[in-house]
């Protein structure tokens, strides 16, 4: 009976050793890959379409205008995401440094100065949203935000913005 117990222990030890060498090669791909990038602008003391949002995924870019109270029908435009733009965004965006940023930077929309925000969604389900004062983006996002502002301007013809009135 003792021989069987020792034999079982030896097999178990061998399986554990094999597991240490085999399982690292069976690991999942990088689970911190960017799958969605959101960017928005809002002004709190405003009547009309005062919230603008871009949602970028690898295949689709969605632009939405809405009001702060949800009383106006949102205006949405959709287009295919440019593959080179998406690839550049994924390559140049520093996920690790962005995840270290606080949720709020400065005093977003204080005295109706407006605010901008960036939110990322990763393949592992983690999300990080950072809101900051309008035109005062964190240094690590300056180039990305400049590109997103340009992209946002491409949607100007999505609807008539004449309904926006600052208070």
CNS distance restraints for C-alpha pairs under 8 A (distance, minus, plus):
assign (resid   1 and name CA) (resid   5 and name CA) 6.54 0.50 0.50
assign (resid   2 and name CA) (resid   6 and name CA) 6.29 0.50 0.50
assign (resid   3 and name CA) (resid   7 and name CA) 6.09 0.50 0.50
assign (resid   4 and name CA) (resid   8 and name CA) 6.10 0.50 0.50
assign (resid   5 and name CA) (resid   9 and name CA) 6.27 0.50 0.50
assign (resid   6 and name CA) (resid  10 and name CA) 6.19 0.50 0.50
assign (resid   7 and name CA) (resid  11 and name CA) 6.29 0.50 0.50
assign (resid   8 and name CA) (resid  12 and name CA) 6.07 0.50 0.50
assign (resid   9 and name CA) (resid  13 and name CA) 6.10 0.50 0.50
assign (resid  10 and name CA) (resid  14 and name CA) 6.23 0.50 0.50
assign (resid  11 and name CA) (resid  15 and name CA) 6.19 0.50 0.50
assign (resid  12 and name CA) (resid  16 and name CA) 6.29 0.50 0.50
assign (resid  13 and name CA) (resid  17 and name CA) 6.30 0.50 0.50
assign (resid  14 and name CA) (resid  18 and name CA) 6.16 0.50 0.50
assign (resid  15 and name CA) (resid  19 and name CA) 6.03 0.50 0.50
assign (resid  16 and name CA) (resid  20 and name CA) 6.44 0.50 0.50
assign (resid  17 and name CA) (resid  21 and name CA) 6.81 0.50 0.50
assign (resid  18 and name CA) (resid  22 and name CA) 6.07 0.50 0.50
assign (resid  19 and name CA) (resid  23 and name CA) 5.60 0.50 0.50
assign (resid  20 and name CA) (resid  24 and name CA) 7.10 0.50 0.50
assign (resid  21 and name CA) (resid  25 and name CA) 7.81 0.50 0.50
assign (resid  22 and name CA) (resid  26 and name CA) 6.90 0.50 0.50
assign (resid  23 and name CA) (resid  27 and name CA) 6.56 0.50 0.50
assign (resid  31 and name CA) (resid 122 and name CA) 7.25 0.50 0.50
assign (resid  31 and name CA) (resid 123 and name CA) 5.37 0.50 0.50
assign (resid  31 and name CA) (resid 124 and name CA) 5.01 0.50 0.50
assign (resid  32 and name CA) (resid 122 and name CA) 5.46 0.50 0.50
assign (resid  32 and name CA) (resid 123 and name CA) 5.83 0.50 0.50
assign (resid  32 and name CA) (resid 124 and name CA) 6.07 0.50 0.50
assign (resid  33 and name CA) (resid 122 and name CA) 5.36 0.50 0.50
assign (resid  33 and name CA) (resid 123 and name CA) 5.46 0.50 0.50
assign (resid  33 and name CA) (resid 124 and name CA) 7.82 0.50 0.50
assign (resid  34 and name CA) (resid  90 and name CA) 6.44 0.50 0.50
assign (resid  34 and name CA) (resid 120 and name CA) 6.97 0.50 0.50
assign (resid  34 and name CA) (resid 121 and name CA) 6.10 0.50 0.50
assign (resid  34 and name CA) (resid 122 and name CA) 4.63 0.50 0.50
assign (resid  34 and name CA) (resid 123 and name CA) 6.41 0.50 0.50
assign (resid  35 and name CA) (resid  57 and name CA) 6.07 0.50 0.50
assign (resid  35 and name CA) (resid  58 and name CA) 7.01 0.50 0.50
assign (resid  35 and name CA) (resid 120 and name CA) 7.82 0.50 0.50
assign (resid  35 and name CA) (resid 121 and name CA) 5.86 0.50 0.50
assign (resid  35 and name CA) (resid 122 and name CA) 5.43 0.50 0.50
assign (resid  35 and name CA) (resid 123 and name CA) 6.02 0.50 0.50
assign (resid  36 and name CA) (resid  55 and name CA) 7.05 0.50 0.50
assign (resid  36 and name CA) (resid  56 and name CA) 5.69 0.50 0.50
assign (resid  36 and name CA) (resid  57 and name CA) 4.81 0.50 0.50
assign (resid  36 and name CA) (resid  58 and name CA) 7.57 0.50 0.50
assign (resid  36 and name CA) (resid 120 and name CA) 5.83 0.50 0.50
assign (resid  36 and name CA) (resid 121 and name CA) 5.02 0.50 0.50
assign (resid  36 and name CA) (resid 122 and name CA) 6.98 0.50 0.50
assign (resid  37 and name CA) (resid  55 and name CA) 5.94 0.50 0.50
assign (resid  37 and name CA) (resid  56 and name CA) 5.11 0.50 0.50
assign (resid  37 and name CA) (resid  57 and name CA) 6.59 0.50 0.50
assign (resid  37 and name CA) (resid 118 and name CA) 7.42 0.50 0.50
assign (resid  37 and name CA) (resid 119 and name CA) 6.01 0.50 0.50
assign (resid  37 and name CA) (resid 120 and name CA) 4.72 0.50 0.50
assign (resid  37 and name CA) (resid 121 and name CA) 6.48 0.50 0.50
assign (resid  38 and name CA) (resid  53 and name CA) 7.13 0.50 0.50
assign (resid  38 and name CA) (resid  54 and name CA) 5.57 0.50 0.50
assign (resid  38 and name CA) (resid  55 and name CA) 4.50 0.50 0.50
assign (resid  38 and name CA) (resid  56 and name CA) 6.16 0.50 0.50
assign (resid  38 and name CA) (resid 118 and name CA) 5.62 0.50 0.50
assign (resid  38 and name CA) (resid 119 and name CA) 4.96 0.50 0.50
assign (resid  38 and name CA) (resid 120 and name CA) 6.21 0.50 0.50
assign (resid  39 and name CA) (resid  53 and name CA) 5.68 0.50 0.50
assign (resid  39 and name CA) (resid  54 and name CA) 5.17 0.50 0.50
assign (resid  39 and name CA) (resid  55 and name CA) 6.65 0.50 0.50
assign (resid  39 and name CA) (resid 116 and name CA) 7.38 0.50 0.50
assign (resid  39 and name CA) (resid 117 and name CA) 5.66 0.50 0.50
assign (resid  39 and name CA) (resid 118 and name CA) 4.57 0.50 0.50
assign (resid  39 and name CA) (resid 119 and name CA) 6.44 0.50 0.50
assign (resid  39 and name CA) (resid 148 and name CA) 7.42 0.50 0.50
assign (resid  40 and name CA) (resid  51 and name CA) 7.17 0.50 0.50
assign (resid  40 and name CA) (resid  52 and name CA) 5.40 0.50 0.50
assign (resid  40 and name CA) (resid  53 and name CA) 4.19 0.50 0.50
assign (resid  40 and name CA) (resid  54 and name CA) 6.19 0.50 0.50
assign (resid  40 and name CA) (resid 116 and name CA) 5.49 0.50 0.50
assign (resid  40 and name CA) (resid 117 and name CA) 5.28 0.50 0.50
assign (resid  40 and name CA) (resid 118 and name CA) 6.65 0.50 0.50
assign (resid  41 and name CA) (resid  50 and name CA) 7.95 0.50 0.50
assign (resid  41 and name CA) (resid  51 and name CA) 5.75 0.50 0.50
assign (resid  41 and name CA) (resid  52 and name CA) 5.25 0.50 0.50
assign (resid  41 and name CA) (resid  53 and name CA) 6.59 0.50 0.50
assign (resid  41 and name CA) (resid 114 and name CA) 7.29 0.50 0.50
assign (resid  41 and name CA) (resid 115 and name CA) 5.71 0.50 0.50
assign (resid  41 and name CA) (resid 116 and name CA) 4.36 0.50 0.50
assign (resid  41 and name CA) (resid 117 and name CA) 6.55 0.50 0.50
assign (resid  41 and name CA) (resid 134 and name CA) 7.54 0.50 0.50
assign (resid  42 and name CA) (resid  50 and name CA) 5.61 0.50 0.50
assign (resid  42 and name CA) (resid  51 and name CA) 4.40 0.50 0.50
assign (resid  42 and name CA) (resid  52 and name CA) 6.45 0.50 0.50
assign (resid  42 and name CA) (resid 109 and name CA) 7.84 0.50 0.50
assign (resid  42 and name CA) (resid 114 and name CA) 5.77 0.50 0.50
assign (resid  42 and name CA) (resid 115 and name CA) 5.50 0.50 0.50
assign (resid  42 and name CA) (resid 116 and name CA) 6.48 0.50 0.50
assign (resid  43 and name CA) (resid  50 and name CA) 5.73 0.50 0.50
assign (resid  43 and name CA) (resid  51 and name CA) 6.83 0.50 0.50
assign (resid  43 and name CA) (resid 109 and name CA) 6.34 0.50 0.50
assign (resid  43 and name CA) (resid 112 and name CA) 6.13 0.50 0.50
assign (resid  43 and name CA) (resid 113 and name CA) 7.11 0.50 0.50
assign (resid  43 and name CA) (resid 114 and name CA) 4.44 0.50 0.50
assign (resid  43 and name CA) (resid 115 and name CA) 6.46 0.50 0.50
assign (resid  44 and name CA) (resid  50 and name CA) 7.58 0.50 0.50
assign (resid  44 and name CA) (resid  68 and name CA) 7.06 0.50 0.50
assign (resid  44 and name CA) (resid 109 and name CA) 6.60 0.50 0.50
assign (resid  44 and name CA) (resid 112 and name CA) 6.07 0.50 0.50
assign (resid  44 and name CA) (resid 114 and name CA) 6.95 0.50 0.50
assign (resid  45 and name CA) (resid 112 and name CA) 5.70 0.50 0.50
assign (resid  45 and name CA) (resid 166 and name CA) 6.53 0.50 0.50
assign (resid  45 and name CA) (resid 167 and name CA) 5.67 0.50 0.50
assign (resid  46 and name CA) (resid  50 and name CA) 6.08 0.50 0.50
assign (resid  46 and name CA) (resid 164 and name CA) 7.18 0.50 0.50
assign (resid  46 and name CA) (resid 165 and name CA) 5.95 0.50 0.50
assign (resid  46 and name CA) (resid 166 and name CA) 4.54 0.50 0.50
assign (resid  46 and name CA) (resid 167 and name CA) 5.40 0.50 0.50
assign (resid  47 and name CA) (resid  67 and name CA) 7.18 0.50 0.50
assign (resid  47 and name CA) (resid  68 and name CA) 7.94 0.50 0.50
assign (resid  47 and name CA) (resid 163 and name CA) 7.97 0.50 0.50
assign (resid  47 and name CA) (resid 164 and name CA) 6.01 0.50 0.50
assign (resid  47 and name CA) (resid 165 and name CA) 5.25 0.50 0.50
assign (resid  47 and name CA) (resid 166 and name CA) 6.25 0.50 0.50
assign (resid  47 and name CA) (resid 167 and name CA) 6.97 0.50 0.50
assign (resid  48 and name CA) (resid  66 and name CA) 7.64 0.50 0.50
assign (resid  48 and name CA) (resid  67 and name CA) 5.45 0.50 0.50
assign (resid  48 and name CA) (resid  68 and name CA) 7.96 0.50 0.50
assign (resid  48 and name CA) (resid  72 and name CA) 7.54 0.50 0.50
assign (resid  48 and name CA) (resid 163 and name CA) 5.50 0.50 0.50
assign (resid  48 and name CA) (resid 164 and name CA) 4.59 0.50 0.50
assign (resid  48 and name CA) (resid 165 and name CA) 6.29 0.50 0.50
assign (resid  49 and name CA) (resid  65 and name CA) 5.79 0.50 0.50
assign (resid  49 and name CA) (resid  66 and name CA) 4.85 0.50 0.50
assign (resid  49 and name CA) (resid  67 and name CA) 4.49 0.50 0.50
assign (resid  49 and name CA) (resid  68 and name CA) 7.66 0.50 0.50
assign (resid  49 and name CA) (resid  72 and name CA) 7.81 0.50 0.50
assign (resid  49 and name CA) (resid 161 and name CA) 7.23 0.50 0.50
assign (resid  49 and name CA) (resid 163 and name CA) 6.76 0.50 0.50
assign (resid  49 and name CA) (resid 164 and name CA) 5.53 0.50 0.50
assign (resid  50 and name CA) (resid  65 and name CA) 7.23 0.50 0.50
assign (resid  50 and name CA) (resid  66 and name CA) 6.36 0.50 0.50
assign (resid  50 and name CA) (resid  67 and name CA) 5.30 0.50 0.50
assign (resid  50 and name CA) (resid  68 and name CA) 6.65 0.50 0.50
assign (resid  50 and name CA) (resid 164 and name CA) 6.53 0.50 0.50
assign (resid  51 and name CA) (resid  64 and name CA) 7.99 0.50 0.50
assign (resid  51 and name CA) (resid  65 and name CA) 5.61 0.50 0.50
assign (resid  51 and name CA) (resid  66 and name CA) 5.18 0.50 0.50
assign (resid  51 and name CA) (resid  67 and name CA) 5.84 0.50 0.50
assign (resid  51 and name CA) (resid  68 and name CA) 6.73 0.50 0.50
assign (resid  52 and name CA) (resid  63 and name CA) 7.35 0.50 0.50
assign (resid  52 and name CA) (resid  64 and name CA) 5.78 0.50 0.50
assign (resid  52 and name CA) (resid  65 and name CA) 4.69 0.50 0.50
assign (resid  52 and name CA) (resid  66 and name CA) 6.67 0.50 0.50
assign (resid  53 and name CA) (resid  62 and name CA) 7.95 0.50 0.50
assign (resid  53 and name CA) (resid  63 and name CA) 5.67 0.50 0.50
assign (resid  53 and name CA) (resid  64 and name CA) 5.18 0.50 0.50
assign (resid  53 and name CA) (resid  65 and name CA) 6.56 0.50 0.50
assign (resid  54 and name CA) (resid  61 and name CA) 6.85 0.50 0.50
assign (resid  54 and name CA) (resid  62 and name CA) 5.65 0.50 0.50
assign (resid  54 and name CA) (resid  63 and name CA) 4.67 0.50 0.50
assign (resid  54 and name CA) (resid  64 and name CA) 6.60 0.50 0.50
assign (resid  54 and name CA) (resid 152 and name CA) 7.16 0.50 0.50
assign (resid  55 and name CA) (resid  60 and name CA) 7.99 0.50 0.50
assign (resid  55 and name CA) (resid  61 and name CA) 5.58 0.50 0.50
assign (resid  55 and name CA) (resid  62 and name CA) 5.08 0.50 0.50
assign (resid  55 and name CA) (resid  63 and name CA) 6.58 0.50 0.50
assign (resid  56 and name CA) (resid  60 and name CA) 6.04 0.50 0.50
assign (resid  56 and name CA) (resid  61 and name CA) 4.49 0.50 0.50
assign (resid  56 and name CA) (resid  62 and name CA) 6.56 0.50 0.50
assign (resid  56 and name CA) (resid  81 and name CA) 7.05 0.50 0.50
assign (resid  56 and name CA) (resid  86 and name CA) 8.00 0.50 0.50
assign (resid  57 and name CA) (resid  61 and name CA) 6.25 0.50 0.50
assign (resid  57 and name CA) (resid  81 and name CA) 7.07 0.50 0.50
assign (resid  57 and name CA) (resid  86 and name CA) 7.63 0.50 0.50
assign (resid  58 and name CA) (resid  81 and name CA) 6.28 0.50 0.50
assign (resid  58 and name CA) (resid  83 and name CA) 6.98 0.50 0.50
assign (resid  58 and name CA) (resid  86 and name CA) 6.01 0.50 0.50
assign (resid  59 and name CA) (resid  80 and name CA) 5.72 0.50 0.50
assign (resid  59 and name CA) (resid  81 and name CA) 5.07 0.50 0.50
assign (resid  59 and name CA) (resid  82 and name CA) 7.70 0.50 0.50
assign (resid  59 and name CA) (resid  83 and name CA) 7.56 0.50 0.50
assign (resid  60 and name CA) (resid  78 and name CA) 6.99 0.50 0.50
assign (resid  60 and name CA) (resid  79 and name CA) 5.95 0.50 0.50
assign (resid  60 and name CA) (resid  80 and name CA) 4.64 0.50 0.50
assign (resid  60 and name CA) (resid  81 and name CA) 4.77 0.50 0.50
assign (resid  61 and name CA) (resid  78 and name CA) 5.76 0.50 0.50
assign (resid  61 and name CA) (resid  79 and name CA) 5.38 0.50 0.50
assign (resid  61 and name CA) (resid  80 and name CA) 5.94 0.50 0.50
assign (resid  61 and name CA) (resid  81 and name CA) 5.24 0.50 0.50
assign (resid  62 and name CA) (resid  76 and name CA) 6.90 0.50 0.50
assign (resid  62 and name CA) (resid  77 and name CA) 5.85 0.50 0.50
assign (resid  62 and name CA) (resid  78 and name CA) 4.53 0.50 0.50
assign (resid  62 and name CA) (resid  79 and name CA) 6.60 0.50 0.50
assign (resid  63 and name CA) (resid  76 and name CA) 5.54 0.50 0.50
assign (resid  63 and name CA) (resid  77 and name CA) 5.18 0.50 0.50
assign (resid  63 and name CA) (resid  78 and name CA) 6.28 0.50 0.50
assign (resid  63 and name CA) (resid 152 and name CA) 7.78 0.50 0.50
assign (resid  63 and name CA) (resid 155 and name CA) 7.21 0.50 0.50
assign (resid  64 and name CA) (resid  74 and name CA) 6.60 0.50 0.50
assign (resid  64 and name CA) (resid  75 and name CA) 5.55 0.50 0.50
assign (resid  64 and name CA) (resid  76 and name CA) 4.42 0.50 0.50
assign (resid  64 and name CA) (resid  77 and name CA) 6.57 0.50 0.50
assign (resid  65 and name CA) (resid  74 and name CA) 5.63 0.50 0.50
assign (resid  65 and name CA) (resid  75 and name CA) 5.15 0.50 0.50
assign (resid  65 and name CA) (resid  76 and name CA) 6.54 0.50 0.50
assign (resid  66 and name CA) (resid  70 and name CA) 7.00 0.50 0.50
assign (resid  66 and name CA) (resid  72 and name CA) 6.76 0.50 0.50
assign (resid  66 and name CA) (resid  73 and name CA) 7.05 0.50 0.50
assign (resid  66 and name CA) (resid  74 and name CA) 4.69 0.50 0.50
assign (resid  66 and name CA) (resid  75 and name CA) 6.64 0.50 0.50
assign (resid  67 and name CA) (resid  71 and name CA) 6.91 0.50 0.50
assign (resid  67 and name CA) (resid  72 and name CA) 6.13 0.50 0.50
assign (resid  67 and name CA) (resid  74 and name CA) 7.52 0.50 0.50
assign (resid  70 and name CA) (resid  74 and name CA) 8.00 0.50 0.50
assign (resid  75 and name CA) (resid 158 and name CA) 7.93 0.50 0.50
assign (resid  75 and name CA) (resid 159 and name CA) 7.35 0.50 0.50
assign (resid  76 and name CA) (resid 158 and name CA) 7.72 0.50 0.50
assign (resid  77 and name CA) (resid 155 and name CA) 7.77 0.50 0.50
assign (resid  77 and name CA) (resid 158 and name CA) 6.30 0.50 0.50
assign (resid  81 and name CA) (resid  85 and name CA) 7.43 0.50 0.50
assign (resid  81 and name CA) (resid  86 and name CA) 6.88 0.50 0.50
assign (resid  82 and name CA) (resid  86 and name CA) 6.30 0.50 0.50
assign (resid  83 and name CA) (resid  87 and name CA) 6.07 0.50 0.50
assign (resid  84 and name CA) (resid  88 and name CA) 6.03 0.50 0.50
assign (resid  85 and name CA) (resid  89 and name CA) 6.09 0.50 0.50
assign (resid  86 and name CA) (resid  90 and name CA) 6.18 0.50 0.50
assign (resid  87 and name CA) (resid  91 and name CA) 6.04 0.50 0.50
assign (resid  88 and name CA) (resid  92 and name CA) 5.88 0.50 0.50
assign (resid  89 and name CA) (resid  93 and name CA) 5.78 0.50 0.50
assign (resid  89 and name CA) (resid 144 and name CA) 7.13 0.50 0.50
assign (resid  92 and name CA) (resid 144 and name CA) 7.91 0.50 0.50
assign (resid  93 and name CA) (resid 141 and name CA) 7.60 0.50 0.50
assign (resid  93 and name CA) (resid 144 and name CA) 7.24 0.50 0.50
assign (resid  94 and name CA) (resid  98 and name CA) 6.16 0.50 0.50
assign (resid  94 and name CA) (resid 140 and name CA) 7.57 0.50 0.50
assign (resid  95 and name CA) (resid  99 and name CA) 6.08 0.50 0.50
assign (resid  96 and name CA) (resid 100 and name CA) 6.70 0.50 0.50
assign (resid  97 and name CA) (resid 101 and name CA) 6.92 0.50 0.50
assign (resid  97 and name CA) (resid 140 and name CA) 7.55 0.50 0.50
assign (resid  98 and name CA) (resid 128 and name CA) 7.94 0.50 0.50
assign (resid  98 and name CA) (resid 140 and name CA) 7.42 0.50 0.50
assign (resid  99 and name CA) (resid 128 and name CA) 6.30 0.50 0.50
assign (resid 101 and name CA) (resid 130 and name CA) 7.08 0.50 0.50
assign (resid 102 and name CA) (resid 130 and name CA) 6.60 0.50 0.50
assign (resid 103 and name CA) (resid 128 and name CA) 7.86 0.50 0.50
assign (resid 103 and name CA) (resid 129 and name CA) 6.16 0.50 0.50
assign (resid 103 and name CA) (resid 130 and name CA) 4.60 0.50 0.50
assign (resid 103 and name CA) (resid 131 and name CA) 6.20 0.50 0.50
assign (resid 104 and name CA) (resid 108 and name CA) 7.39 0.50 0.50
assign (resid 104 and name CA) (resid 130 and name CA) 5.76 0.50 0.50
assign (resid 104 and name CA) (resid 131 and name CA) 4.92 0.50 0.50
assign (resid 104 and name CA) (resid 132 and name CA) 5.85 0.50 0.50
assign (resid 105 and name CA) (resid 130 and name CA) 7.43 0.50 0.50
assign (resid 105 and name CA) (resid 131 and name CA) 6.31 0.50 0.50
assign (resid 105 and name CA) (resid 132 and name CA) 4.77 0.50 0.50
assign (resid 105 and name CA) (resid 133 and name CA) 7.07 0.50 0.50
assign (resid 105 and name CA) (resid 138 and name CA) 8.00 0.50 0.50
assign (resid 106 and name CA) (resid 132 and name CA) 6.09 0.50 0.50
assign (resid 106 and name CA) (resid 133 and name CA) 6.17 0.50 0.50
assign (resid 107 and name CA) (resid 132 and name CA) 6.91 0.50 0.50
assign (resid 107 and name CA) (resid 133 and name CA) 5.96 0.50 0.50
assign (resid 108 and name CA) (resid 113 and name CA) 7.30 0.50 0.50
assign (resid 108 and name CA) (resid 114 and name CA) 6.37 0.50 0.50
assign (resid 108 and name CA) (resid 115 and name CA) 4.82 0.50 0.50
assign (resid 108 and name CA) (resid 116 and name CA) 7.54 0.50 0.50
assign (resid 108 and name CA) (resid 131 and name CA) 6.71 0.50 0.50
assign (resid 108 and name CA) (resid 132 and name CA) 5.02 0.50 0.50
assign (resid 108 and name CA) (resid 133 and name CA) 4.13 0.50 0.50
assign (resid 108 and name CA) (resid 134 and name CA) 6.95 0.50 0.50
assign (resid 109 and name CA) (resid 113 and name CA) 4.74 0.50 0.50
assign (resid 109 and name CA) (resid 114 and name CA) 4.05 0.50 0.50
assign (resid 109 and name CA) (resid 115 and name CA) 4.92 0.50 0.50
assign (resid 109 and name CA) (resid 133 and name CA) 6.24 0.50 0.50
assign (resid 109 and name CA) (resid 134 and name CA) 7.32 0.50 0.50
assign (resid 110 and name CA) (resid 114 and name CA) 7.17 0.50 0.50
assign (resid 113 and name CA) (resid 133 and name CA) 7.17 0.50 0.50
assign (resid 113 and name CA) (resid 134 and name CA) 6.56 0.50 0.50
assign (resid 114 and name CA) (resid 133 and name CA) 6.33 0.50 0.50
assign (resid 114 and name CA) (resid 134 and name CA) 5.03 0.50 0.50
assign (resid 115 and name CA) (resid 131 and name CA) 6.83 0.50 0.50
assign (resid 115 and name CA) (resid 132 and name CA) 5.66 0.50 0.50
assign (resid 115 and name CA) (resid 133 and name CA) 4.56 0.50 0.50
assign (resid 115 and name CA) (resid 134 and name CA) 4.23 0.50 0.50
assign (resid 115 and name CA) (resid 135 and name CA) 7.86 0.50 0.50
assign (resid 116 and name CA) (resid 131 and name CA) 5.75 0.50 0.50
assign (resid 116 and name CA) (resid 132 and name CA) 5.50 0.50 0.50
assign (resid 116 and name CA) (resid 133 and name CA) 6.19 0.50 0.50
assign (resid 116 and name CA) (resid 134 and name CA) 5.31 0.50 0.50
assign (resid 116 and name CA) (resid 135 and name CA) 7.54 0.50 0.50
assign (resid 116 and name CA) (resid 137 and name CA) 7.80 0.50 0.50
assign (resid 117 and name CA) (resid 129 and name CA) 6.90 0.50 0.50
assign (resid 117 and name CA) (resid 130 and name CA) 5.49 0.50 0.50
assign (resid 117 and name CA) (resid 131 and name CA) 4.13 0.50 0.50
assign (resid 117 and name CA) (resid 132 and name CA) 6.10 0.50 0.50
assign (resid 118 and name CA) (resid 129 and name CA) 5.60 0.50 0.50
assign (resid 118 and name CA) (resid 130 and name CA) 5.45 0.50 0.50
assign (resid 118 and name CA) (resid 131 and name CA) 6.60 0.50 0.50
assign (resid 119 and name CA) (resid 127 and name CA) 6.90 0.50 0.50
assign (resid 119 and name CA) (resid 128 and name CA) 5.45 0.50 0.50
assign (resid 119 and name CA) (resid 129 and name CA) 4.04 0.50 0.50
assign (resid 119 and name CA) (resid 130 and name CA) 6.39 0.50 0.50
assign (resid 120 and name CA) (resid 127 and name CA) 5.56 0.50 0.50
assign (resid 120 and name CA) (resid 128 and name CA) 5.53 0.50 0.50
assign (resid 120 and name CA) (resid 129 and name CA) 6.59 0.50 0.50
assign (resid 121 and name CA) (resid 125 and name CA) 6.49 0.50 0.50
assign (resid 121 and name CA) (resid 126 and name CA) 5.96 0.50 0.50
assign (resid 121 and name CA) (resid 127 and name CA) 4.62 0.50 0.50
assign (resid 121 and name CA) (resid 128 and name CA) 6.97 0.50 0.50
assign (resid 122 and name CA) (resid 126 and name CA) 5.42 0.50 0.50
assign (resid 122 and name CA) (resid 127 and name CA) 6.44 0.50 0.50
assign (resid 132 and name CA) (resid 136 and name CA) 6.63 0.50 0.50
assign (resid 132 and name CA) (resid 137 and name CA) 6.24 0.50 0.50
assign (resid 132 and name CA) (resid 138 and name CA) 7.82 0.50 0.50
assign (resid 133 and name CA) (resid 137 and name CA) 7.03 0.50 0.50
assign (resid 137 and name CA) (resid 141 and name CA) 6.51 0.50 0.50
assign (resid 137 and name CA) (resid 142 and name CA) 6.17 0.50 0.50
assign (resid 137 and name CA) (resid 145 and name CA) 7.42 0.50 0.50
assign (resid 138 and name CA) (resid 142 and name CA) 6.48 0.50 0.50
assign (resid 141 and name CA) (resid 145 and name CA) 5.83 0.50 0.50
assign (resid 142 and name CA) (resid 146 and name CA) 6.14 0.50 0.50
assign (resid 143 and name CA) (resid 147 and name CA) 6.39 0.50 0.50
assign (resid 144 and name CA) (resid 148 and name CA) 6.26 0.50 0.50
assign (resid 145 and name CA) (resid 149 and name CA) 6.05 0.50 0.50
assign (resid 146 and name CA) (resid 150 and name CA) 6.40 0.50 0.50
assign (resid 147 and name CA) (resid 151 and name CA) 6.21 0.50 0.50
assign (resid 148 and name CA) (resid 152 and name CA) 5.97 0.50 0.50
assign (resid 149 and name CA) (resid 153 and name CA) 6.29 0.50 0.50
assign (resid 150 and name CA) (resid 154 and name CA) 6.70 0.50 0.50
assign (resid 151 and name CA) (resid 155 and name CA) 7.28 0.50 0.50
assign (resid 152 and name CA) (resid 156 and name CA) 7.36 0.50 0.50
assign (resid 156 and name CA) (resid 160 and name CA) 7.92 0.50 0.50
assign (resid 156 and name CA) (resid 161 and name CA) 7.92 0.50 0.50
